[in-house]
Amino acid sequence: MFLARGPHNSADTHFDPAEFLEIEWRSWGWVKDAVRSGEIKERVLLSALGMLMARGQC
């Protein structure tokens, strides 16, 4: 996980045929709401989000 500030698409992405990735840009407000509602419940992601919040980076 990484925090991107001011992200934008700079080029087309060419994934390997074996990769199954979906990339979606979401606001920090959306992320917080998804954690509160239980939509995001993966513990590694929750830990990373908690660390960003504790550091005051979000």
N, C-alpha and C positions, 0 to 999 in steps of 0.2 A: 504494500500500500504506500502511496505517496500523496502528498498534498500539492496540488497544482494551483497556483494563483495566476489568474488571467490566462487560462488555457485557450488555445485555438488550434485548429487543424492546419498543419503546415504542408502536409503531403498525404497522398493515399497510402494506406497501410496494406501490406501484402503478407498475410499470415501464411504459415506453413499449413498444408492440407490437414495435418493431424491436430492443429490447434482449434479449439472451440472457445472462442472468446467473444464476449459482447462488451463493447465499450459504450458507456452512457455518461454524459456530463450531468451532474446533479449539484444543486446548490447545497450549502451547508445547512440551511433551514430544512431542506428535504431530508437530509441525512439524520438530523436530530429528531424530526418527526417519525422517521422510519425506525429509529432505535426505540423511541417511546412506545410506538404501536406494536413492536415485536416483529416488524417486517424484516429488520436486520437483527439476526440472533447468532451469527457465527462468532464464536468467542475470540478468535484471533483478530478479526476486524473490530470487534467491540473494544478489545484491549488497545489496539492502535488508536482508535478514536478517542478513548479515555486519556491516553497519553498526550495526544494533541491538545485536548481540552485542558488538561492539567498544566501544560506548558503555556497555555494562553495563546496558542497558535490558531485557534478557530473560535 
